Amino acid sequence: MKPVTAAAKDVHPVIVSAATIACGFMRSMTIKPYTTKLRQREFELLRNCRNPPVVRCQVFREKGLGTMPTIVIGGFVPDATETVEFQRPLLRRYGNIYYLNYPRHGFSAEMFSAQLADLIDDIHHQGMKPLIMSISFGSGILLHFLKHAAENIHEKIRGLVLASPVICTDDLIRPSGLKRAGIRFLESSLQKIINADPQRQDDLEKQVERSRRCFQALFAAGAENRVLNSRHLAIRSKIMEVLARTSAMGGYERVKALRDLEFPDRGWSLFSGPVLTLLAENEQDILVPTSPTLALFTMPERYGELFPNCRVKKVLTKLAGDRVPHASLIFHHDAYNPLLESWYDKLSQPLLQIAV
């Protein structure tokens, strides 16, 4: 598909629309719903859950060629299935891709953890160890999962990729006494959702709608002055659909899950296997200056306690004036993908040696 400029979109709306629909259709043919065969933890929770479908993640699978599968955990938006659109060909070279999409009308960190553990067991039962790739908010709930997961679950994980990790609320919202320079739109939106009364539907919907506009603005800013191809447009359509269909309670419970996350204590390891942390050039545009996660990954002696086998890489652009913002895997895939490819190659070498 040829790239589509803003002008071309105005002149040829029918052609652009057809290309976008075709791209979306092709994605739906390869990314399919997946049901894990081992679901013991999920079923245990469902028996005690009053409204189970509301808090269950949707699991999808895309078949790959290798034996090192990847589990993708997205941020607030877009869904995991859209977040790595421009990494999919790379990840498929190493194995299947599994996606965990958050529910639209609720969220439960407990249910997420149960489904993730069941999925890891399911993949391990197939004779493979997955690599888990988390983005932004997804890294926070992943670390929460690892903190409480049994050791035998840790042993079944090949490694981690933490892309622009957000580990706790303090990464996005400053303490009240440190906001003299003004409050950012995202910071303000999240704070208002946290303070909203979930029993007052009108107030909750109002605050979540502010956040919808905030995420729409962030995507629009990323797309500004860029040549968008049909894949970009298909992903934009999906992102807007996710924002529109995620209910006020669904948005509130995701933010509540973030609020409940605790920054890891010092002095003990969260995961001893290989970890790659990718920090964008302009993380500070989203993460506040007082972010404990930004501070953590500037000090090897600190992050080495949590992740003894961790590498931290800065994601840099080669284009002047186009610095990489927070979790920009869609618009800056050319900066992310070489780092990911190098990491996957290194992790796959022991497997290749065993095969030989």
LOKOL-453316 format. One line per field, with one value per residue (C-alpha): x, y, z. Coordinates in nm, 4 decimals, always signed. Last residue first. Example, Ala and Ser with C-alpha at 12.3 -4.5 7.8 and 13.67 -1.06 7.14 Angstrom:
# LOKOL-453316
px <- c(+1.3670 +1.2300)
py <- c(-0.1060 -0.4500)
pz <- c(+0.7140 +0.7800)
***
This chain:
# LOKOL-453316
px <- c(+2.2752 +1.9352 +2.0987 +2.3066 +1.9978 +1.8173 +2.1182 +2.1201 +1.7501 +1.7960 +2.0705 +1.8647 +1.5620 +1.7642 +1.9151 +1.5725 +1.4204 +1.6881 +1.6588 +1.2768 +1.2486 +1.3942 +1.2313 +0.9116 +0.8867 +0.5232 +0.3686 +0.6124 +0.5782 +0.5794 +0.6686 +0.8037 +1.0903 +1.2498 +1.1571 +1.3431 +1.6396 +1.5726 +1.7917 +1.5612 +1.6777 +1.5368 +1.7580 +1.8511 +1.8532 +1.9868 +1.8750 +2.0081 +1.9888 +1.6385 +1.5063 +1.8470 +2.0072 +1.7467 +1.9026 +2.2769 +2.2240 +2.0833 +1.9143 +1.6409 +1.5167 +1.4936 +1.2682 +1.0584 +1.0360 +0.8833 +0.9571 +0.9990 +0.6563 +0.6277 +0.4408 +0.6651 +0.9495 +0.9737 +1.1122 +1.4096 +1.2223 +1.3265 +1.3462 +1.4086 +1.5371 +1.5191 +1.6900 +1.5921 +1.6121 +1.2701 +1.1403 +1.4631 +1.5052 +1.6706 +1.4533 +1.0759 +0.8819 +0.6546 +0.3022 +0.0146 -0.3282 -0.3505 -0.2747 -0.5586 -0.7843 -0.6914 -0.7948 -1.1098 -1.2102 -1.1686 -1.3902 -1.6407 -1.6642 -1.7125 -1.4512 -1.6365 -1.5405 -1.1747 -1.1415 -1.3050 -1.0753 -0.7767 -0.9098 -0.9565 -0.6095 -0.4713 -0.6374 -0.5078 -0.1531 -0.1735 -0.3129 -0.0101 +0.0326 +0.2873 +0.3650 +0.3234 +0.1138 +0.0567 +0.2124 +0.0174 -0.3054 -0.2329 -0.1772 -0.4898 -0.7030 -0.5508 -0.6474 -0.9945 -1.0618 -0.9221 -1.1704 -1.4468 -1.3383 -1.3949 -1.7429 -1.8441 -1.7450 -1.9355 -2.2519 -2.2245 -2.2029 -2.1409 -1.7849 -1.7111 -1.4288 -1.0999 -0.8997 -1.0700 -0.9810 -0.6183 -0.5971 -0.7277 -0.5000 -0.1883 -0.2934 -0.3523 -0.0357 -0.0582 +0.1325 +0.4895 +0.3910 +0.2907 +0.5315 +0.3231 +0.0423 +0.2686 +0.3186 +0.0935 +0.2205 +0.5112 +0.3634 +0.0720 +0.2961 +0.5164 +0.4910 +0.7422 +0.8396 +0.8854 +0.9621 +1.0783 +1.0946 +1.2613 +1.2165 +0.9328 +0.8658 +1.0994 +0.9054 +0.5871 +0.7634 +0.8605 +0.4967 +0.3614 +0.2989 +0.5801 +0.5681 +0.2029 +0.2641 +0.5580 +0.3241 +0.0609 +0.3149 +0.4627 +0.1179 +0.0846 +0.3629 +0.4168 +0.4819 +0.6631 +0.6690 +0.9050 +0.7448 +0.9026 +0.8191 +0.7365 +0.3637 +0.2915 +0.5065 +0.2663 -0.0363 +0.1432 +0.2262 -0.1358 -0.2661 -0.0348 -0.1537 -0.5199 -0.4822 -0.2815 -0.5426 -0.8181 -0.6411 -0.5629 -0.9343 -1.0739 -1.4179 -1.6370 -1.4065 -1.1927 -0.8154 -0.6596 -0.3973 -0.2088 -0.0148 +0.2437 +0.3720 +0.7432 +1.0758 +1.0075 +0.6584 +0.8088 +0.9715 +0.6645 +0.4482 +0.6673 +0.4787 +0.1382 +0.2837 +0.0249 -0.2699 -0.3254 -0.2200 -0.5172 -0.4425 -0.4671 -0.4104 -0.0821 -0.0458 +0.0611 +0.2121 +0.3057 +0.5887 +0.6748 +1.0263 +0.9897 +0.9986 +0.7611 +0.4720 +0.0985 -0.1004 -0.2922 -0.5611 -0.6706 -0.9582 -0.9214 -1.1876 -1.3261 -1.6735 -1.7300 -1.7167 -1.9955 -2.0363 -1.6958 -1.6388 -1.6568 -1.4831 -1.1766 -1.1228 -1.1928 -0.9174 -0.6670 -0.7343 -0.7380 -0.5091 -0.6298 -0.5918 -0.8551 -0.7310 -0.9149 -0.7495 -0.4873 -0.4135 -0.7462 -0.8361 -0.5159 -0.6049 -0.9477 -0.7993 -0.5675 -0.8579 -1.0672 -0.7844 -0.7228 -1.0946 -1.1134 -0.8073 -0.9480 -1.2868 -1.1303 -0.9157 -0.8634 -0.8873 -0.6812 -0.4281 -0.3837 -0.3288 -0.0674 -0.1273 +0.1650 +0.1270 +0.0000)
py <- c(-2.7621 -2.7283 -2.6507 -2.3781 -2.2291 -2.2137 -2.0471 -1.7921 -1.6966 -1.4463 -1.2643 -1.2439 -1.1217 -0.8362 -0.7321 -0.7365 -0.5314 -0.2629 -0.2554 -0.2304 +0.0662 +0.3495 +0.2482 +0.1825 +0.5527 +0.6233 +0.3020 +0.2132 +0.5601 +0.4445 +0.7929 +1.0305 +0.9772 +1.3041 +1.4241 +1.7560 +1.6029 +1.2540 +0.9649 +0.8894 +0.7573 +0.4870 +0.4835 +0.1323 -0.0176 -0.3702 -0.5908 -0.9215 -0.8533 -0.7039 -0.5599 -0.5060 -0.4147 -0.1407 +0.0364 -0.0193 +0.0633 +0.4088 +0.5942 +0.3303 +0.4028 +0.7809 +0.7411 +0.4903 +0.7191 +0.9942 +1.3346 +1.5049 +1.3726 +1.0940 +1.2065 +1.4698 +1.3482 +1.0260 +1.2347 +1.0286 +0.7013 +0.4488 +0.0819 -0.1648 -0.5092 -0.7815 -1.1234 -1.3512 -1.2749 -1.1175 -0.9072 -0.9240 -0.8008 -0.5146 -0.2178 -0.2188 -0.2069 +0.0937 +0.0025 -0.0305 +0.0649 +0.3901 +0.2035 -0.0405 +0.2583 +0.4047 +0.0788 +0.0689 +0.4210 +0.3512 +0.0422 +0.2265 +0.5087 +0.2535 +0.1605 +0.1588 +0.5068 +0.4846 +0.1364 +0.2505 +0.5536 +0.3230 +0.0819 +0.3585 +0.4940 +0.1430 +0.1149 +0.4608 +0.3745 +0.0489 +0.2323 +0.4616 +0.7881 +1.0451 +1.2455 +1.6160 +1.5390 +1.1695 +1.1715 +1.4839 +1.3221 +1.0171 +1.2368 +1.4393 +1.1243 +1.0162 +1.3492 +1.3507 +1.0085 +1.1329 +1.4215 +1.1702 +0.9703 +1.2766 +1.3479 +0.9802 +0.9600 +1.2774 +1.1553 +0.8045 +0.9229 +0.6000 +0.5833 +0.9120 +1.0855 +1.1623 +0.9033 +1.0183 +1.3820 +1.2906 +1.0997 +1.3947 +1.6460 +1.4417 +1.3824 +1.7555 +1.8629 +2.0721 +2.3964 +2.4869 +2.5156 +2.1491 +2.0194 +2.0612 +1.8392 +1.5368 +1.4753 +1.2532 +1.0354 +0.8366 +0.8810 +0.6589 +0.3506 +0.1396 +0.3190 +0.1510 +0.3129 -0.0303 -0.3053 -0.6162 -0.9297 -1.2722 -1.6443 -1.6918 -2.0473 -2.0106 -1.7091 -1.9203 -2.1872 -1.9123 -1.8336 -1.5004 -1.2153 -0.9776 -1.0937 -0.9910 -0.6468 -0.6141 -0.6967 -0.4527 -0.1726 -0.2761 -0.2669 +0.0977 +0.1803 -0.1152 -0.4760 -0.7442 -1.0893 -1.3524 -1.6915 -2.0265 -2.3161 -2.6895 -2.6657 -2.6979 -2.3877 -2.1987 -2.3071 -2.2379 -1.8846 -1.8410 -1.9595 -1.7155 -1.4307 -1.5192 -1.5317 -1.2091 -1.0259 -1.1618 -1.0259 -0.6941 -0.6590 -0.4276 -0.3162 -0.2385 -0.2700 -0.5643 -0.5376 -0.6969 -0.9646 -1.0500 -1.3662 -1.3608 -1.6920 -1.7377 -1.5737 -1.4437 -1.3439 -1.0790 -0.8929 -0.9037 -0.7853 -0.4890 -0.2277 -0.3245 -0.3521 -0.1385 -0.2532 -0.6054 -0.4896 -0.2528 +0.1175 +0.2505 +0.2239 +0.0441 -0.2901 -0.6382 -0.8506 -1.2167 -1.3242 -1.6699 -1.8137 -2.1285 -1.9717 -1.9274 -1.7181 -1.7609 -1.4667 -1.5301 -1.3362 -1.3296 -1.1073 -0.9946 -1.0926 -0.8243 -0.7687 -1.1297 -1.2477 -1.0440 -1.1713 -1.3394 -1.6270 -1.9128 -1.6935 -1.6652 -2.0408 -2.0641 -1.8127 -1.9946 -2.3343 -2.2150 -2.4608 -2.5075 -2.1365 -1.9967 -1.7808 -1.5195 -1.4593 -1.2206 -1.3404 -1.2887 -0.9882 -0.8158 -0.8722 -0.7189 -0.4096 -0.3577 -0.3982 -0.1483 +0.1062 +0.0579 +0.1018 +0.4179 +0.5664 +0.4927 +0.6421 +0.9499 +1.0324 +1.4076 +1.4664 +1.1591 +1.2569 +1.5928 +1.4318 +1.2066 +0.8405 +0.6013 +0.3462 +0.0000)
pz <- c(+1.6678 +1.8345 +2.1685 +2.0026 +1.8420 +2.1743 +2.3375 +2.0499 +2.0734 +2.3550 +2.1664 +1.8479 +2.0415 +2.1913 +1.8576 +1.6941 +1.9746 +1.9512 +1.5708 +1.6039 +1.8375 +1.6272 +1.2984 +1.4957 +1.5731 +1.4811 +1.6111 +1.8888 +2.0424 +2.4050 +2.5396 +2.2759 +2.0293 +1.9184 +1.5712 +1.5385 +1.3600 +1.2307 +1.3491 +1.6404 +1.9749 +2.2038 +2.5131 +2.6228 +2.9713 +3.0163 +3.3031 +3.4392 +3.8142 +3.7748 +4.1013 +4.2633 +3.9304 +3.8952 +4.1916 +4.1292 +3.7627 +3.8496 +3.5632 +3.5474 +3.8992 +3.8553 +3.5520 +3.7482 +4.0529 +3.8349 +3.9930 +3.6541 +3.5448 +3.2887 +2.9778 +2.8131 +3.0336 +2.8325 +2.5471 +2.4340 +2.4845 +2.7492 +2.6536 +2.9363 +2.8356 +3.1006 +3.1049 +3.3961 +3.7691 +3.8092 +4.0989 +4.2975 +4.6536 +4.8369 +4.7509 +4.7575 +4.4340 +4.3662 +4.4655 +4.2221 +4.3613 +4.1644 +3.8413 +3.9124 +3.9866 +3.6467 +3.4802 +3.6944 +3.5914 +3.2215 +3.2402 +3.4588 +3.2038 +2.9283 +2.6718 +2.3406 +2.2183 +2.3202 +2.1712 +1.8459 +1.8250 +1.8663 +1.6041 +1.3457 +1.4192 +1.3691 +1.0286 +0.9353 +1.0345 +0.8377 +0.5344 +0.5217 +0.7068 +0.5931 +0.9024 +0.9793 +1.2893 +1.3530 +1.6995 +1.7926 +1.6718 +1.8879 +2.1941 +2.1184 +2.1017 +2.4338 +2.5946 +2.4406 +2.5913 +2.9229 +2.9286 +2.8489 +3.1537 +3.3722 +3.2365 +3.2471 +3.6144 +3.7014 +3.5274 +3.6743 +4.0343 +4.2253 +4.0891 +4.2730 +4.0862 +4.2644 +4.0684 +3.7471 +3.8245 +3.8911 +3.5641 +3.3650 +3.5381 +3.4736 +3.1134 +3.0555 +3.2350 +3.5501 +3.5862 +3.6822 +4.0483 +4.0586 +4.3231 +4.6411 +4.5134 +4.4631 +4.0917 +3.8841 +3.5978 +3.7458 +4.0940 +3.9868 +3.9730 +3.7451 +3.4115 +3.1806 +2.8488 +2.6870 +2.9406 +2.7533 +2.9658 +2.9480 +2.8839 +3.1367 +3.2653 +3.5641 +3.6874 +3.6954 +3.9078 +4.1518 +4.2266 +4.1101 +4.3576 +4.2626 +3.9012 +3.8667 +4.0162 +3.7755 +3.4858 +3.6159 +3.6084 +3.2747 +3.1130 +3.2167 +2.9638 +2.7278 +2.8209 +2.6218 +2.7813 +2.6355 +2.6334 +2.7296 +2.4976 +2.5231 +2.4459 +2.8194 +2.8615 +2.6364 +2.8432 +3.1721 +3.0547 +2.9444 +3.2817 +3.4603 +3.2350 +3.2900 +3.6681 +3.6764 +3.4676 +3.6936 +4.0020 +3.8342 +3.7679 +3.5016 +3.3882 +3.0904 +2.7895 +2.9016 +2.8487 +2.5435 +2.6158 +2.2965 +2.2129 +1.9337 +1.7984 +1.7378 +1.6567 +1.3071 +1.4212 +1.6514 +1.3605 +1.1363 +1.4315 +1.5361 +1.3301 +1.4702 +1.8222 +2.0047 +1.7923 +1.9260 +2.2742 +2.2712 +2.2297 +2.4923 +2.8681 +2.7962 +2.6225 +2.7323 +2.4533 +2.5105 +2.2802 +2.1520 +2.1204 +1.9070 +1.5613 +1.2703 +1.3947 +1.4505 +1.5807 +1.9012 +2.0852 +2.4502 +2.5616 +2.9204 +3.1725 +3.4049 +3.2637 +3.1557 +3.5206 +3.6842 +4.0398 +4.0553 +4.3007 +4.0494 +3.7943 +4.0159 +4.0306 +3.6580 +3.5796 +3.7981 +3.6386 +3.2785 +3.0964 +2.7385 +2.6651 +2.4345 +2.1485 +1.9443 +1.6054 +1.4689 +1.1113 +0.9332 +1.1474 +1.0348 +0.6686 +0.7263 +0.8898 +0.5919 +0.3491 +0.5452 +0.5413 +0.1703 +0.0959 +0.3068 +0.1386 -0.2067 -0.1158 +0.0481 -0.2582 -0.2544 +0.1207 +0.2095 -0.0547 +0.1167 +0.4573 +0.3008 +0.2350 +0.1935 -0.0850 +0.0000)
***
